[in-house]
Amino acid sequence: MELLRIVAMIAIIAHHYVVNSGLLDLIGKAPSLTLNSTFLMLFGSLGSTATNCFLLIMGYFMCTSKMTVRKFLKLFLEVEFYKIVINLLFLFSGYQAFSYKDLFARFTPFYGIGKGFVPSIVPFFLFIPFLNALIQAMDKKMHLRLIGLCVFIFTILPSFIFYPVFIAAEVHFGDLGWFSAIYLIAAYMRLYPEEWFERKNVWRTSTAVSLVLLFASAIVMALVAKEVGIKSAWYPYHFIAGRNKILALTTSVCVFMFFKKMGAFCNESINKIAASVFGVLLIHANSSTMRRWLWKDILNNAGYLKADFSMLVFHALWSVAAVYIVCTLLDMLRIKFIEKPFFRWYDKRMAGANDRCK
């Protein structure tokens, strides 16, 4: 699963390349689709799917393991480290103006729950022991019924129920709710492995079909938007933007099982790179200030919308690769010089405390 984590993070960076740079807004306002805009729309279409893959990996392995203070502390301290350090760097460099609101947001744990993946994933870890207790208390039939209810409320309704103006019915729920739903899905696949789960050809074919449908939906919805004059930048991503949408969910499940059953290549180098995957997210998607600095000021993504197609593709690919490599190297330094020394001290202290309690 380490290789899947790396691939998923690359897909998330590609998604951010498009949606955090102003490119998606420009595509939405344009009177027609071009080769460049079609490429960019597809290039950034896998963000929600990739995030679901991370949630599935977490649920698959955490549903049978014990949540510890050490696991939670490791996640919490990594999030807080990047929140504080990157914010201070922007403040001291003069790039970001000082405001008490930003200061409060950066230095307050759990600020912004429900407003994004990172602010929600830390408190969600606190729910895992209770979710595991619920899972253990249910039998297979009850577990499947609960998944069916969650999928109907969170996925089917907002994906397929439309008003006459072709706008999906609103279903409001917090990230914690969706995290719990997909955790239940992953736990079911771990605890109740059906015979057809083991068929490699099923997941190879279903992954290919899901990806084709995902890309096709973006193109079709974009054409519909242009035809009826809808200017919404996110309209082409209706079935895939939002982790709960039908194609984001089905594709992530198929991709997850594909990597699981294909026995994806894994070695020490891949494991080391994968250890910094979350750090890559925390760095490059740290804040609106970081997004503006990276995608607009440094890389100038929007300036390449009307460039030659080959130049656009080259810029998109090397930008994503550069962001991934640089952020990985930075996080490796954090792990080596900050995280590992801290937890060596922490483990010794906990061992000493346990000895005194005997």
C-alpha positions in Angstrom: 0.0 0.0 0.0 3.0 2.3 0.3 3.2 2.7 -3.5 -0.5 3.6 -3.6 0.1 6.3 -1.0 2.8 7.8 -3.2 0.6 7.6 -6.4 -2.3 9.1 -4.5 -0.3 12.1 -3.3 0.9 12.8 -6.8 -2.7 12.8 -7.9 -3.6 15.2 -5.1 -0.7 17.6 -6.1 -2.0 17.5 -9.7 -5.4 18.3 -8.4 -4.1 21.3 -6.5 -2.1 22.4 -9.6 -5.5 23.0 -11.3 -7.9 24.0 -8.5 -5.6 26.1 -6.3 -4.1 28.2 -9.1 -7.1 29.8 -10.6 -7.0 27.5 -13.7 -10.3 25.8 -12.9 -12.0 29.2 -12.6 -10.6 30.2 -16.0 -11.7 27.0 -17.6 -15.2 27.5 -16.2 -15.6 31.0 -17.5 -14.2 30.2 -21.0 -16.9 30.0 -23.7 -15.7 26.6 -25.0 -13.4 23.7 -24.2 -9.9 23.6 -25.8 -7.3 21.0 -25.9 -5.4 22.8 -23.1 -8.5 23.2 -20.9 -9.6 19.6 -21.4 -6.1 18.3 -20.4 -6.0 20.5 -17.3 -9.5 19.4 -16.3 -8.6 15.7 -16.5 -5.2 16.3 -15.0 -6.8 17.7 -11.8 -9.7 15.3 -11.6 -8.4 12.7 -9.2 -8.0 14.7 -6.0 -11.1 13.4 -4.2 -10.5 9.9 -5.4 -6.9 10.0 -4.1 -8.0 11.3 -0.7 -10.5 8.5 -0.4 -7.6 6.0 -1.1 -5.8 7.4 1.9 -8.9 7.0 4.1 -9.4 3.4 2.8 -5.8 2.5 3.7 -6.2 4.0 7.1 -9.5 2.2 7.8 -8.3 -1.1 6.4 -5.3 -1.3 8.8 -6.6 0.7 11.8 -9.9 -1.3 12.2 -7.9 -4.2 13.7 -5.2 -2.3 15.5 -5.2 -0.3 18.7 -5.1 3.5 18.8 -2.2 4.7 21.1 -1.2 8.0 22.5 2.1 7.7 20.5 0.2 7.3 17.2 -2.0 10.2 17.8 0.9 12.4 19.1 2.9 11.6 16.0 0.1 12.8 13.7 -0.8 15.8 15.9 2.8 17.1 16.3 3.5 16.8 12.5 0.4 18.9 11.7 1.1 21.5 14.3 4.8 21.7 13.3 4.0 22.7 9.7 1.1 24.9 10.7 3.3 27.0 12.9 6.7 27.0 11.1 5.3 27.8 7.6 3.1 30.5 9.0 6.0 32.1 10.9 8.2 31.9 7.7 5.6 33.8 5.7 5.2 36.4 8.5 8.9 37.0 9.0 9.5 37.2 5.3 6.9 39.9 4.9 4.9 37.9 2.4 2.0 37.5 4.7 0.5 40.4 6.7 0.0 39.8 10.4 -3.5 39.2 11.6 -4.8 38.0 14.9 -7.2 35.7 13.1 -4.5 33.9 11.2 -2.4 33.7 14.4 -5.3 32.2 16.3 -5.9 29.7 13.5 -2.3 28.6 13.3 -1.7 28.2 17.0 -5.0 26.7 18.0 -5.2 22.9 17.7 -8.3 21.5 15.9 -9.1 24.9 14.4 -11.2 24.5 11.2 -12.7 21.0 11.8 -14.9 20.1 8.9 -13.3 22.6 6.5 -10.8 20.3 4.9 -9.0 17.0 5.1 -6.1 18.0 7.4 -8.1 20.0 10.1 -10.5 17.0 10.3 -8.2 14.0 10.2 -6.5 14.8 13.6 -9.8 14.8 15.6 -11.0 11.8 13.6 -8.2 9.7 15.1 -9.9 10.2 18.5 -13.0 8.6 17.2 -11.2 5.4 15.9 -11.4 3.4 19.2 -15.2 4.0 19.3 -15.7 3.2 15.7 -13.7 -0.1 16.2 -15.9 -0.9 19.2 -19.0 -0.3 17.0 -17.6 -2.5 14.3 -16.8 -5.3 16.7 -20.3 -5.1 18.1 -22.0 -5.5 14.7 -22.4 -8.7 12.7 -21.7 -8.8 9.0 -25.3 -8.1 8.0 -25.7 -5.1 10.3 -22.3 -3.8 9.1 -23.4 -4.0 5.5 -26.7 -2.3 6.2 -25.0 0.6 7.9 -22.7 1.0 4.9 -25.7 1.0 2.6 -27.4 3.7 4.6 -24.2 5.9 4.6 -23.7 5.5 0.9 -27.4 6.3 0.2 -27.3 9.5 2.3 -23.8 10.7 1.6 -23.3 9.5 -2.0 -26.5 8.6 -3.9 -28.6 11.6 -2.9 -26.0 14.4 -3.7 -24.8 12.6 -6.9 -28.1 11.7 -8.6 -31.0 13.8 -7.3 -31.3 17.0 -9.3 -33.5 20.0 -9.4 -34.9 21.1 -12.8 -31.9 23.4 -13.3 -29.7 20.4 -13.0 -28.2 21.3 -9.6 -27.7 18.5 -7.2 -29.7 18.3 -4.0 -27.7 19.6 -1.1 -26.6 17.1 1.5 -24.7 18.8 4.3 -22.3 16.7 6.4 -19.0 17.2 8.1 -15.8 15.6 7.0 -15.9 13.5 10.2 -19.1 11.9 9.0 -17.6 10.9 5.6 -14.4 9.7 7.2 -16.5 7.5 9.4 -18.5 6.2 6.4 -15.4 5.3 4.4 -13.8 3.8 7.5 -16.7 1.4 7.7 -16.3 0.4 4.1 -12.6 -0.3 4.5 -13.3 -2.2 7.7 -15.9 -4.4 6.0 -13.4 -5.3 3.2 -10.8 -6.2 5.9 -13.1 -8.2 8.2 -15.4 -9.9 5.7 -13.4 -10.8 2.6 -15.8 -12.0 0.0 -14.6 -14.7 -2.5 -14.8 -12.2 -5.4 -12.6 -9.8 -3.5 -9.7 -12.1 -4.4 -10.3 -12.0 -8.1 -7.5 -9.8 -9.6 -9.1 -9.5 -13.0 -12.2 -8.0 -11.3 -10.3 -5.1 -9.9 -8.1 -4.6 -12.9 -11.1 -4.3 -15.1 -13.2 -2.3 -12.7 -10.4 0.2 -12.1 -10.0 0.8 -15.8 -13.8 1.2 -16.3 -14.1 3.5 -13.3 -11.3 5.7 -14.5 -12.8 5.9 -18.0 -16.2 6.8 -16.5 -14.6 9.4 -14.2 -12.8 11.2 -17.0 -15.8 10.9 -19.3 -18.1 12.4 -16.7 -15.8 15.5 -16.4 -15.8 16.0 -20.2 -19.6 15.5 -20.6 -20.5 17.7 -17.6 -18.1 20.4 -19.0 -19.8 20.3 -22.4 -23.2 20.5 -20.8 -22.1 23.5 -18.8 -20.9 25.3 -21.9 -24.0 24.4 -23.8 -26.5 25.7 -21.2 -24.3 28.6 -20.1 -23.4 27.5 -16.6 -20.3 29.3 -15.4 -19.6 27.2 -12.3 -16.0 26.2 -12.3 -16.7 23.0 -10.3 -19.6 21.8 -12.5 -17.5 19.5 -14.7 -16.4 17.8 -11.5 -20.0 17.1 -10.2 -19.6 13.3 -10.0 -16.0 13.4 -8.8 -15.4 16.6 -6.8 -16.2 16.0 -3.1 -15.0 12.8 -1.6 -18.6 11.5 -1.2 -19.5 11.7 -4.9 -20.3 8.4 -6.7 -17.3 8.2 -9.0 -14.9 9.4 -6.4 -16.0 6.6 -4.1 -16.3 3.8 -6.6 -13.0 4.6 -8.3 -11.1 4.9 -5.0 -12.4 1.5 -3.9 -11.5 -0.1 -7.2 -8.0 1.5 -7.2 -7.5 0.5 -3.5 -8.3 -3.2 -4.2 -6.3 -3.2 -7.5 -3.2 -2.2 -5.6 -3.9 -4.6 -2.8 -4.5 -7.6 -5.0 -1.8 -6.8 -7.6 0.9 -7.0 -5.0 2.3 -3.6 -5.9 6.1 -3.4 -5.8 7.5 -2.3 -2.5 11.0 -1.9 -1.1 12.9 0.1 1.5 13.3 3.2 -0.7 9.5 3.3 -1.5 8.7 2.8 2.2 11.0 5.7 3.1 9.5 8.0 0.5 6.0 7.0 1.5 6.7 7.9 5.1 6.8 11.5 4.1 3.6 11.5 2.0 1.5 13.2 4.7 4.3 15.8 5.1 4.1 16.6 1.4 0.4 17.4 1.9 1.0 19.5 5.0 3.7 21.5 3.2 2.3 22.3 -0.2 -1.3 22.7 0.9 -0.5 24.4 4.2 -2.7 27.5 3.8 -4.2 29.9 1.3 -1.0 31.9 1.6 1.1 28.9 0.6 -1.2 28.1 -2.3 -1.0 31.6 -3.6 2.8 31.7 -3.3 3.4 28.3 -4.8 0.9 28.0 -7.7 0.4 31.7 -8.6 3.6 33.6 -7.8 6.3 30.9 -8.2 4.9 28.6 -10.8 2.4 30.9 -12.5 0.1 28.1 -13.6 -2.6 30.3 -15.0 -0.1 31.8 -17.4 0.3 28.5 -19.2 -3.4 28.0 -20.0 -3.0 29.5 -23.5 0.6 28.2 -24.1 1.4 25.5 -26.6 0.0 22.2 -25.6 3.4 20.6 -25.3 4.6 23.4 -23.1 1.6 23.2 -20.8 2.0 19.4 -20.4 5.7 19.8 -19.6 5.0 22.6 -17.1 2.2 20.6 -15.4 4.3 17.4 -15.1 7.6 19.0 -13.9 5.7 21.3 -11.5 4.0 18.3 -9.8 7.2 16.3 -9.7 9.2 19.2 -8.3 6.7 19.9 -5.6 6.6 16.3 -4.6 10.4 15.9 -4.5 11.1 19.1 -2.7 8.4 18.6 -0.1 9.5 15.0 0.4 13.1 16.0 1.1 12.0 18.7 3.5 9.9 16.2 5.4 12.7 13.7 5.5 14.8 16.3 7.2 12.0 16.9 9.8 11.8 13.2 10.5 15.5 12.8 10.9 16.3 15.9 13.0 13.0 16.5 14.9 10.6 13.6 14.9 13.0 10.7 15.5 15.0 12.4 18.3 11.8 13.5 20.0 10.3 10.0 20.0 13.5 8.5 21.2 13.2 10.8 24.2 9.5 10.1 24.5 9.9 6.3 24.3 12.6 6.4 27.0 10.5 8.5 29.2 7.4 6.2 28.8 9.6 3.2 29.5 10.9 4.8 32.6 7.4 5.7 33.7 6.3 2.1 33.2 9.2 0.8 35.2 8.3 3.1 38.1 4.7 1.8 38.0 5.8 -1.9 38.4 
